[in-house]
Amino acid sequence: MPSVPLPFITLFILLLLLFTVYHQHRWEYRRALCFIAACALLLFVNALRWGGGIDSLHGFQSALATLLPPLAWRCFATLSVQTKMPRLLASAIPACSAIVVQLCWPPATDAVLFILYAGYGVSLMLAARQGADAQIFTRISEAPTALRMRIAAGIFLCFSGLSDLILSLDFSFYHGQQAPQLVAMLQLVLLPFLCLAIISAGKTRPPLVQPGAPQAERALAAGDSDDASEEALGALCVHIEALIRERQLFLNGDLTLDLLARKAGVPARNISRAVNSTRGCNVSQWINGFRVEKAQQLLRTTGLPVSEVMLAAGFSTKSNFNREFLRISGMAPGEYRRTASDSSAPC
């Protein structure tokens, strides 16, 4: 049957991606590696069951499938502001409850998996509505990408839950006659989403634990009240901008909103509110404004290659540097150097 080898081909691609991420990234990307490994193990069991006809793996396959949605939640959702639910409640309890239900009432396995995948998938997409500024544990330069990948992960989980439902209906009404073809087709559709989710996880990491930030300026954090005036938010934004320029925090390519908040002694959500309200952009664009301003200065006053200017200004990827430079300056870095423009870099 032509569709039988496809699960093994998908598994090979995922293992190749696992090998690539392991050798191109470092220890701080262990969440991504853990997620990839879990997906690879689940695909291996699926391949043995559907490609090798080993139906006895059904129980083990269900247990692994039950653990994947909580793992995706840990990988993507915990990089933003922690939700009101404790981490244990958000990840471990639903999975354990689902396993107990499957053991006590096996016929409910397919329904439980659908609810689990759809629940976590919808939760990830709802969490994404908080915006890029909610990614306080993500590098500021990568926050928009992390947000898009969180949405992709939510879609992946929802679609995976839907695929389980389709297979369950096939077994209920057609005794699983179309199951191998359905598995092959669904894997072809899901693989791009899986790759996007893995890449997103590999680009984000939690910040290093640092001592508590000074609290001298907490009075400026009027954002603790939801009715903070424009004047108070403006004063807060000016204060943070002065701190950023004085310490040149924007030059840190690993700068996160959480780290900036601790440096300033101001809650992250207050910084986000102040920037959104007074500067009309998100925190990522705001920080990139300082970086582009630095890059403009280096392009005007030095002969450094554009690639070195990019790194010296705090950017970590060429695509992000070129995109933000074009957005702010209206021209490419090379063209800017030739014209020696004195344009500023507002966000």
Secondary structure, 3 states (H helix, E strand, C coil): CCCCCHHHHHHHHHHHHHHHHHHHCCHHHHHHHHHHHHHHHHHHHHHHHHHHCCHHHHHHHHHHHHHHHHHHHHHHHHHCCCCCCCHHHHHHHHHHHHHHHHHHCHHHHHHHHHHHHHHHHHHHHHHHCCCHHHCCCCEHHHHHHHHHHHHHHHHHHHHHHHHHHHHHHHHHHHCCCCHHHHHHHHHHHHHHHHHHHHHHHHCCCCCCCCCCCCCCCHHHCHHHCCCCCHHHHHHHHHHHHHHHHHHCHHHCCCCEHHHHHHHHCCCHHHHHHHHHHHHCCCHHHHHHHHHHHHHHHHHHHCCCCHHHHHHHCCCCCHHHHHHHHHHHHCCCHHHHHHHCCCCCCCC
